[in-house]
């Protein structure tokens, strides 16, 4: 009976899954990964996590597979969810297949969460299916997978629907499920930092639009404050070490080679079905059904919340807000926007067309709600969903043929065991600015030696974050430069256990003060005290969240039980 009643929805989801699987396998054969703009770096991130798990160095914050063993703070990019392909690699799954499984999982979860989001808002599984199809097959999302290989933004797509659902509950509901908004932001923080900043800004702007509604229920702000505190506590293990890293020295991330004013799109190009620079016309057509829902239309009268009332349902109000913000954000990357004023505020984005992600999300939600009302009024639910799903799949297929993704190259599973392959650090944002250029060249050329101040080099023994070398009596170096990129947490000692001062060299490498020191010197990396504290905060907050959820869940269950008992008693008296 369930299958019979939900056959069309099941077929819609199956079509989406088959299309996504076809695209993935077409571009990514089972035995090799495909190449996108950022693929070399992201594949190396997965291999570095695999290496850390095998070596038992999960909490160090430094990935020593990078730069031929010199180390790189790749964990400054959120990498929690990349443990999935890393564990698959440990289990013997190939590079290409492990990433195929991970991307397929991201696609499925994006579909499910968008379905649940619109289902809760519109109470229509038909509209939810339409929104999910529009969402997961939107042009910019396909670009992120098959052209840019922007793994962080692909993961962020999983959590955009949860954030919007939590925001809807905050504004229009009783906000009794704040964990939806909390989980959405936890996932976003641990997926992509730039998307997190955009999500926070959008939530604030939409909340300000409906501030008159929120003032009527001040209890929501207390619940929101508690939710924010728990989110910050659970994710402390990521953002506290990140802030510590940013404050430790002049990082390369402060000298980004990409600035928003360099990638502004021409206004008409926004509507082109092009790779990255355009979002396409089909997504904008989703606003047209709103014309049939005007105040005096028979459809609008039929969906009025009360008899003889012109008030819009909450779902329609939210759809209007989502559509307006979505269209504005879709046009924001164009030269139509006042970038003379916006550049200094939004320069952290690097590329203005990153707004296409949240724009397509908002438009998909708003348009699906409009279509839900139309097909309910016309009683054409199944036909409407089949037609719209088919149009979406057709548009995605056309776009996929236009963007012409980069095809695969042969990558053996031991590819990253080659030292030269481990220097794929992108722009090297998360290393000291002094280490870019000459510092990287130094560790590339002399990775198994240390350098004295007079230029003499001697051999060293290096394994992950531990390095040893011996200063013979004929040498008296004032300082020694090590083949490690400098990060806070390195400690040095001589063979008597005396601590030696470490600092950052002019090339951004670790430097040890060895004045009047002879014999064996040992250098080790240990997580900083602040990093250890952040892990403790996250663990404690996570346990606290579980306890609060159990308490609240049982309180709600008890409240419903008492209400049911009172209702039964009232009926018996009647």
C-alpha positions as semicolon CSV with decimal commas, in nm:
position;residue;x (nm);y (nm);z (nm)
1;X;0,000;0,000;0,000
2;X;0,284;0,239;0,086
3;X;0,460;0,174;-0,243
4;X;0,135;0,215;-0,437
5;X;0,051;0,548;-0,270
6;X;0,404;0,685;-0,306
7;X;0,500;0,530;-0,640
8;X;0,549;0,862;-0,821
9;X;0,766;1,003;-0,541
10;X;0,975;0,688;-0,533
11;X;1,019;0,700;-0,911
12;X;1,118;1,068;-0,887
13;X;1,386;0,991;-0,627
14;X;1,504;0,688;-0,828
15;X;1,540;0,902;-1,143
16;X;1,747;1,155;-0,950
17;X;1,973;0,885;-0,806
18;X;2,023;0,719;-1,143
19;X;2,108;1,050;-1,314
20;X;2,358;1,143;-1,043
21;X;2,515;0,799;-1,046
22;X;2,540;0,810;-1,425
23;X;2,713;1,149;-1,416
24;X;2,953;1,038;-1,144
25;X;3,048;0,714;-1,314
26;X;3,074;0,878;-1,652
27;X;3,330;1,122;-1,519
28;X;3,487;0,901;-1,255
29;X;3,558;0,539;-1,355
30;X;3,581;0,290;-1,071
31;X;3,959;0,267;-1,079
32;X;4,064;0,633;-1,109
33;X;3,960;0,981;-0,991
34;X;3,860;1,258;-1,227
35;X;4,036;1,591;-1,236
36;X;3,874;1,925;-1,146
37;X;4,010;2,264;-1,048
38;X;4,080;2,166;-0,685
39;X;4,095;1,788;-0,715
40;X;4,470;1,746;-0,654
41;X;4,446;1,922;-0,320
42;X;4,128;1,748;-0,201
43;X;4,248;1,401;-0,293
44;X;4,566;1,473;-0,101
45;X;4,356;1,579;0,200
46;X;4,188;1,238;0,200
47;X;4,522;1,059;0,165
48;X;4,668;1,271;0,448
49;X;4,379;1,170;0,677
50;X;4,435;0,807;0,580
51;X;4,803;0,847;0,668
52;X;4,719;1,012;1,004
53;X;4,482;0,731;1,099
54;X;4,741;0,469;1,013
55;X;5,009;0,654;1,209
56;X;4,782;0,730;1,505
57;X;4,828;1,108;1,479
58;X;4,464;1,215;1,459
59;X;4,471;1,518;1,689
60;X;4,799;1,686;1,598
61;X;4,654;1,944;1,360
62;X;4,951;1,900;1,124
63;X;4,938;1,663;0,826
64;X;5,289;1,526;0,767
65;X;5,210;1,362;0,436
66;X;5,224;1,711;0,285
67;X;5,536;1,876;0,143
68;X;5,744;1,560;0,157
69;X;5,706;1,537;0,535
70;X;5,747;1,908;0,616
71;X;5,387;1,923;0,734
72;X;5,091;2,144;0,648
73;X;4,792;2,253;0,856
74;X;4,537;2,117;0,610
75;X;4,295;2,065;0,900
76;X;4,239;2,442;0,894
77;X;4,000;2,339;0,619
78;X;3,719;2,141;0,785
79;X;3,794;1,773;0,732
80;X;3,561;1,585;0,968
81;X;3,345;1,437;0,691
82;X;3,647;1,346;0,480
83;X;3,715;1,069;0,728
84;X;3,450;0,873;0,534
85;X;3,657;0,837;0,213
86;X;3,974;0,813;0,425
87;X;3,835;0,511;0,611
88;X;3,727;0,360;0,280
89;X;4,085;0,400;0,158
90;X;4,211;0,218;0,468
91;X;3,967;-0,063;0,392
92;X;4,130;-0,104;0,052
93;X;3,887;0,092;-0,165
94;X;4,058;0,274;-0,453
95;X;4,105;0,651;-0,474
96;X;3,840;0,696;-0,742
97;X;3,582;0,462;-0,594
98;X;3,612;0,602;-0,240
99;X;3,541;0,952;-0,371
100;X;3,255;0,823;-0,588
101;X;3,092;0,672;-0,278
102;X;3,144;0,992;-0,079
103;X;3,000;1,218;-0,351
104;X;2,705;0,984;-0,397
105;X;2,642;1,001;-0,021
106;X;2,651;1,382;-0,036
107;X;2,404;1,376;-0,327
108;X;2,162;1,143;-0,149
109;X;2,173;1,339;0,177
110;X;2,125;1,668;-0,008
111;X;1,814;1,521;-0,173
112;X;1,676;1,380;0,153
113;X;1,732;1,694;0,361
114;X;1,580;1,922;0,097
115;X;1,283;1,686;0,072
116;X;1,234;1,697;0,450
117;X;1,278;2,075;0,458
118;X;1,004;2,153;0,205
119;X;0,783;1,869;0,335
120;X;0,783;2,028;0,682
121;X;0,719;2,377;0,545
122;X;0,456;2,298;0,281
123;X;0,321;1,969;0,427
124;X;0,334;1,835;0,072
125;X;0,559;1,547;-0,027
126;X;0,493;1,633;-0,392
127;X;0,636;1,982;-0,351
128;X;0,920;1,835;-0,146
129;X;1,012;1,600;-0,431
130;X;1,008;1,888;-0,679
131;X;1,230;2,103;-0,455
132;X;1,475;1,817;-0,402
133;X;1,509;1,759;-0,776
134;X;1,560;2,129;-0,851
135;X;1,812;2,153;-0,570
136;X;2,042;1,861;-0,633
137;X;2,044;1,908;-1,012
138;X;2,094;2,286;-1,007
139;X;2,363;2,404;-1,245
140;X;2,601;2,556;-0,989
141;X;2,590;2,241;-0,778
142;X;2,689;2,034;-1,081
143;X;2,968;2,284;-1,149
144;X;3,098;2,241;-0,793
145;X;3,126;1,866;-0,845
146;X;3,231;1,822;-1,206
147;X;3,420;2,144;-1,287
148;X;3,552;2,297;-0,967
149;X;3,560;1,983;-0,753
150;X;3,489;2,216;-0,460
151;X;3,451;1,947;-0,198
152;X;3,375;2,189;0,085
153;X;3,084;2,351;-0,099
154;X;2,952;2,011;-0,207
155;X;2,937;1,911;0,160
156;X;2,777;2,245;0,249
157;X;2,489;2,165;0,012
158;X;2,389;1,885;0,250
159;X;2,322;2,133;0,531
160;X;2,166;2,435;0,355
161;X;1,814;2,278;0,378
162;X;1,850;2,209;0,750
163;X;1,947;2,570;0,814
164;X;1,647;2,698;0,618
165;X;1,412;2,458;0,798
166;X;1,551;2,565;1,134
167;X;1,516;2,931;1,032
168;X;1,152;2,871;0,932
169;X;1,084;2,710;1,268
170;X;1,250;3,004;1,443
171;X;1,044;3,267;1,260
172;X;0,708;3,099;1,198
173;X;0,700;2,801;1,433
174;X;0,725;2,763;1,808
175;X;1,100;2,681;1,782
176;X;1,060;2,363;1,986
177;X;1,312;2,186;1,763
178;X;1,614;2,418;1,773
179;X;1,840;2,119;1,718
180;X;1,750;2,132;1,347
181;X;1,907;2,475;1,313
182;X;2,190;2,366;1,541
183;X;2,272;2,053;1,340
184;X;2,256;2,256;1,020
185;X;2,513;2,506;1,142
186;X;2,735;2,238;1,300
187;X;2,745;2,058;0,967
188;X;2,806;2,382;0,779
189;X;3,091;2,489;1,010
190;X;3,254;2,149;0,967
191;X;3,208;2,157;0,589
192;X;3,300;2,500;0,453
193;X;3,398;2,814;0,643
194;X;3,301;3,063;0,371
195;X;2,958;2,905;0,330
196;X;2,915;2,929;0,708
197;X;2,973;3,306;0,696
198;X;2,724;3,339;0,410
199;X;2,465;3,126;0,594
200;X;2,501;3,334;0,909
201;X;2,456;3,658;0,713
202;X;2,147;3,529;0,530
203;X;1,986;3,408;0,854
204;X;2,040;3,747;1,016
205;X;1,896;3,935;0,718
206;X;1,584;3,717;0,690
207;X;1,532;3,734;1,067
208;X;1,548;4,113;1,054
209;X;1,279;4,116;0,786
210;X;1,048;3,925;1,021
211;X;1,165;4,092;1,341
212;X;0,810;4,212;1,411
213;X;0,701;3,848;1,439
214;X;0,993;3,749;1,659
215;X;0,940;4,030;1,912
216;X;0,606;3,873;2,005
217;X;0,781;3,561;2,139
218;X;1,099;3,666;2,325
219;X;1,139;3,307;2,452
220;X;1,270;3,216;2,109
221;X;1,574;3,438;2,158
222;X;1,668;3,255;2,478
223;X;1,635;2,923;2,295
224;X;1,843;3,064;2,009
225;X;2,112;3,180;2,251
226;X;2,132;2,833;2,405
227;X;2,148;2,675;2,057
228;X;2,428;2,909;1,947
229;X;2,623;2,831;2,265
230;X;2,592;2,456;2,208
231;X;2,691;2,489;1,842
232;X;2,999;2,690;1,932
233;X;3,087;2,444;2,207
234;X;3,052;2,133;1,990
235;X;3,257;2,286;1,707
236;X;3,519;2,438;1,940
237;X;3,767;2,168;1,839
238;X;3,773;2,326;1,494
239;X;3,736;2,702;1,530
240;X;3,950;2,757;1,843
241;X;4,266;2,603;1,685
242;X;4,182;2,794;1,367
243;X;4,181;3,126;1,553
244;X;4,500;3,026;1,735
245;X;4,664;2,952;1,401
246;X;4,555;3,285;1,252
247;X;4,693;3,475;1,552
248;X;5,021;3,282;1,568
249;X;5,188;3,458;1,275
250;X;5,126;3,631;0,943
251;X;4,947;3,355;0,753
252;X;4,929;3,330;0,374
253;X;4,550;3,334;0,388
254;X;4,582;3,709;0,448
255;X;4,740;3,743;0,104
256;X;4,486;3,565;-0,113
257;X;4,551;3,579;-0,487
258;X;4,175;3,590;-0,551
259;X;3,957;3,894;-0,484
260;X;3,588;3,937;-0,553
261;X;3,628;4,234;-0,786
262;X;3,836;4,018;-1,019
263;X;3,553;3,768;-1,081
264;X;3,247;3,990;-1,118
265;X;3,010;3,849;-1,379
266;X;2,844;4,050;-1,654
267;X;2,474;4,095;-1,590
268;X;2,354;3,900;-1,893
269;X;2,603;3,620;-1,825
270;X;2,412;3,536;-1,506
271;X;2,128;3,400;-1,721
272;X;2,355;3,195;-1,946
273;X;2,380;2,820;-1,904
274;X;2,758;2,837;-1,859
275;X;3,005;2,679;-1,624
276;X;3,034;2,865;-1,290
277;X;2,976;3,218;-1,426
278;X;2,608;3,164;-1,509
279;X;2,323;3,012;-1,314
280;X;2,091;2,973;-1,615
281;X;1,740;3,089;-1,697
282;X;1,544;2,778;-1,580
283;X;1,605;2,853;-1,212
284;X;1,455;3,202;-1,254
285;X;1,141;3,060;-1,417
286;X;1,044;2,920;-1,078
287;X;0,924;3,267;-0,975
288;X;0,656;3,276;-1,250
289;X;0,400;3,057;-1,065
290;X;0,377;3,337;-0,809
291;X;0,183;3,541;-1,066
292;X;-0,101;3,289;-1,037
293;X;-0,106;3,330;-0,659
294;X;-0,184;3,702;-0,651
295;X;-0,427;3,840;-0,395
296;X;-0,745;3,816;-0,608
297;X;-0,669;3,493;-0,789
298;X;-0,904;3,197;-0,724
299;X;-0,606;2,986;-0,621
300;X;-0,504;3,240;-0,357
301;X;-0,859;3,250;-0,221
302;X;-0,867;2,874;-0,202
303;X;-0,553;2,857;0,011
304;X;-0,647;3,134;0,254
305;X;-0,576;3,032;0,610
306;X;-0,916;3,149;0,745
307;X;-1,255;3,192;0,588
308;X;-1,303;3,537;0,437
309;X;-0,936;3,619;0,507
310;X;-0,672;3,746;0,268
311;X;-0,381;3,657;0,494
312;X;-0,108;3,454;0,334
313;X;-0,020;3,116;0,484
314;X;0,315;3,105;0,661
315;X;0,456;2,877;0,393
316;X;0,370;3,129;0,122
317;X;0,517;3,417;0,323
318;X;0,840;3,226;0,367
319;X;0,840;3,130;-0,003
320;X;0,810;3,497;-0,100
321;X;1,100;3,592;0,126
322;X;1,312;3,302;-0,001
323;X;1,238;3,389;-0,364
324;X;1,318;3,760;-0,319
325;X;1,645;3,692;-0,139
326;X;1,731;3,415;-0,385
327;X;1,689;3,637;-0,691
328;X;1,885;3,922;-0,530
329;X;2,170;3,688;-0,436
330;X;2,171;3,537;-0,785
331;X;2,215;3,885;-0,935
332;X;2,466;3,999;-0,671
333;X;2,773;3,848;-0,848
334;X;2,697;4,062;-1,155
335;X;2,825;4,409;-1,241
336;X;2,476;4,536;-1,164
337;X;2,557;4,522;-0,791
338;X;2,739;4,813;-0,616
339;X;3,072;4,637;-0,582
340;X;3,251;4,962;-0,505
341;X;3,077;4,942;-0,166
342;X;3,064;4,564;-0,127
343;X;3,424;4,472;-0,208
344;X;3,570;4,537;0,137
345;X;3,280;4,359;0,310
346;X;3,264;4,048;0,088
347;X;3,628;4,007;-0,014
348;X;3,658;3,702;0,215
349;X;3,448;3,510;-0,042
350;X;3,722;3,529;-0,308
351;X;3,462;3,463;-0,580
352;X;3,126;3,646;-0,586
353;X;2,955;3,360;-0,771
354;X;2,971;3,156;-0,450
355;X;2,635;3,325;-0,384
356;X;2,484;3,096;-0,648
357;X;2,475;2,813;-0,392
358;X;2,242;2,984;-0,144
359;X;2,058;3,160;-0,429
360;X;1,967;2,832;-0,599
361;X;1,870;2,686;-0,260
362;X;1,633;2,970;-0,175
363;X;1,480;2,980;-0,524
364;X;1,428;2,603;-0,524
365;X;1,244;2,622;-0,190
366;X;1,030;2,921;-0,287
367;X;0,948;2,792;-0,635
368;X;0,858;2,444;-0,509
369;X;0,613;2,592;-0,257
370;X;0,448;2,800;-0,533
371;X;0,417;2,494;-0,756
372;X;0,278;2,292;-0,465
373;X;-0,018;2,527;-0,431
374;X;-0,080;2,527;-0,805
375;X;-0,081;2,153;-0,857
376;X;-0,292;2,101;-0,544
377;X;-0,549;2,347;-0,672
378;X;-0,555;2,192;-1,019
379;X;-0,550;1,838;-0,872
380;X;-0,262;1,744;-1,101
381;X;-0,011;1,634;-0,839
382;X;0,133;1,328;-1,008
383;X;0,138;1,472;-1,360
384;X;0,286;1,799;-1,237
385;X;0,562;1,628;-1,043
386;X;0,653;1,397;-1,330
387;X;0,668;1,687;-1,578
388;X;0,872;1,913;-1,349
389;X;1,111;1,634;-1,250
390;X;1,160;1,549;-1,618
391;X;1,227;1,913;-1,708
392;X;1,480;1,940;-1,425
393;X;1,666;1,627;-1,533
394;X;1,665;1,749;-1,894
395;X;1,807;2,090;-1,795
396;X;2,075;1,921;-1,582
397;X;2,174;1,695;-1,872
398;X;2,195;1,992;-2,111
399;X;2,407;2,185;-1,864
400;X;2,633;1,887;-1,809
401;X;2,701;1,865;-2,183
402;X;2,777;2,238;-2,194
403;X;3,028;2,259;-1,910
404;X;3,244;1,984;-2,063
405;X;3,412;1,862;-1,742
406;X;3,777;1,765;-1,738
407;X;3,821;1,395;-1,799
408;X;4,004;1,144;-1,590
409;X;4,372;1,069;-1,570
410;X;4,523;0,749;-1,440
411;X;4,595;0,769;-1,066
412;X;4,736;0,454;-0,906
413;X;4,636;0,398;-0,544
414;X;4,994;0,465;-0,432
415;X;5,013;0,791;-0,626
416;X;5,058;1,007;-0,315
417;X;5,343;0,792;-0,191
418;X;5,549;0,987;-0,445
419;X;5,707;1,284;-0,269
420;X;5,652;1,531;-0,553
421;X;5,278;1,459;-0,547
422;X;5,254;1,579;-0,184
423;X;5,332;1,942;-0,271
424;X;4,974;2,005;-0,394
425;X;4,877;2,265;-0,133
426;X;4,683;2,497;-0,363
427;X;4,772;2,853;-0,273
428;X;4,919;2,737;0,060
429;X;4,680;2,958;0,257
430;X;4,742;2,779;0,585
431;X;5,115;2,816;0,611
432;X;5,319;3,117;0,724
433;X;5,343;3,374;0,448
434;X;5,721;3,360;0,483
435;X;5,716;2,990;0,392
436;X;5,566;3,044;0,049
437;X;5,822;3,030;-0,228
438;X;6,168;2,998;-0,078
439;X;6,059;2,799;0,228
440;X;5,876;2,535;0,021
441;X;6,168;2,519;-0,223
442;X;6,405;2,463;0,069
443;X;6,216;2,164;0,211
444;X;6,171;2,025;-0,140
445;X;6,546;2,027;-0,203
446;X;6,681;1,940;0,143
447;X;6,400;1,740;0,303
448;X;6,633;1,492;0,480
449;X;6,884;1,742;0,618
450;X;6,905;2,028;0,864
451;X;7,089;2,353;0,788
452;X;7,337;2,528;1,020
453;X;7,368;2,904;1,023
454;X;7,688;2,888;0,816
455;X;7,512;2,693;0,539
456;X;7,644;2,349;0,641
457;X;7,393;2,068;0,607
458;X;7,390;1,740;0,793
459;X;7,161;1,440;0,774
460;X;6,868;1,401;1,013
461;X;6,617;1,132;1,108
462;X;6,259;1,250;1,061
463;X;5,931;1,069;1,120
464;X;5,607;1,267;1,127
465;X;5,653;1,535;1,395
466;X;5,972;1,396;1,549
467;X;6,319;1,483;1,417
468;X;6,663;1,407;1,557
469;X;7,011;1,520;1,451
470;X;7,356;1,526;1,609
471;X;7,588;1,826;1,636
472;X;7,949;1,709;1,630
473;X;8,218;1,887;1,834
474;X;8,368;2,045;1,521
475;X;8,045;2,242;1,466
476;X;7,918;2,527;1,682
477;X;7,606;2,656;1,508
478;X;7,410;2,935;1,670
479;X;7,087;2,806;1,520
480;X;6,970;2,518;1,304
481;X;6,691;2,533;1,045
482;X;6,474;2,221;1,018
483;X;6,280;2,083;0,717
484;X;5,949;2,157;0,890
485;X;5,704;2,436;0,809
486;X;5,668;2,638;1,128
487;X;5,353;2,603;1,338
488;X;5,302;2,663;1,711
489;X;5,365;2,342;1,904
490;X;5,724;2,246;1,816
491;X;5,954;2,170;2,111
492;X;6,327;2,095;2,109
493;X;6,563;1,951;2,368
494;X;6,923;1,831;2,384
495;X;7,037;1,486;2,498
496;X;7,032;1,597;2,864
497;X;6,666;1,696;2,837
498;X;6,736;2,070;2,846
499;X;6,471;2,264;2,653
500;X;6,591;2,464;2,353
501;X;6,422;2,770;2,210
502;X;6,232;2,724;1,883
503;X;6,120;3,001;1,651
504;X;6,024;3,068;1,291
505;X;6,306;3,128;1,043
506;X;6,307;3,394;0,772
507;X;6,182;3,123;0,532
508;X;5,889;3,022;0,752
509;X;6,056;2,701;0,872
510;X;6,124;2,576;1,226
511;X;6,446;2,714;1,371
512;X;6,620;2,586;1,689
513;X;6,864;2,788;1,899
514;X;7,168;2,558;1,942
515;X;7,427;2,801;2,081
516;X;7,683;2,606;2,289
517;X;7,496;2,280;2,227
518;X;7,659;1,954;2,115
519;X;7,532;1,602;2,088
520;X;7,189;1,478;1,986
521;X;6,901;1,723;1,952
522;X;6,539;1,603;1,942
523;X;6,254;1,809;1,805
524;X;5,893;1,700;1,853
525;X;5,555;1,846;1,772
526;X;5,285;1,836;2,038
527;X;4,934;1,979;2,015
528;X;4,916;2,315;2,188
529;X;4,741;2,349;2,521
530;X;4,464;2,554;2,361
531;X;4,397;2,278;2,108
532;X;4,368;2,020;2,389
533;X;4,130;2,251;2,578
534;X;3,917;2,291;2,263
535;X;3,882;1,913;2,233
536;X;3,770;1,893;2,594
537;X;3,516;2,172;2,540
538;X;3,370;1,994;2,236
539;X;3,345;1,660;2,414
540;X;3,182;1,814;2,724
541;X;2,936;2,019;2,516
542;X;2,841;1,718;2,307
543;X;2,760;1,517;2,620
544;X;2,566;1,812;2,763
545;X;2,366;1,837;2,438
546;X;2,275;1,469;2,456
547;X;2,160;1,506;2,817
548;X;1,950;1,814;2,735
549;X;1,794;1,638;2,436
550;X;1,701;1,334;2,645
551;X;1,553;1,554;2,918
552;X;1,353;1,765;2,673
553;X;1,242;1,459;2,475
554;X;1,108;1,287;2,786
555;X;0,943;1,610;2,904
556;X;0,763;1,645;2,570
557;X;0,662;1,280;2,579
558;X;0,526;1,322;2,933
559;X;0,337;1,636;2,832
560;X;0,171;1,459;2,537
561;X;0,084;1,164;2,764
562;X;-0,083;1,391;3,020
563;X;-0,272;1,574;2,746
564;X;-0,401;1,244;2,608
565;X;-0,510;1,130;2,955
566;X;-0,695;1,456;3,017
567;X;-0,866;1,427;2,681
568;X;-0,978;1,070;2,755
569;X;-1,109;1,177;3,097
570;X;-1,300;1,467;2,942
571;X;-1,460;1,237;2,685
572;X;-1,570;0,991;2,956
573;X;-1,735;1,270;3,156
574;X;-1,919;1,385;2,846
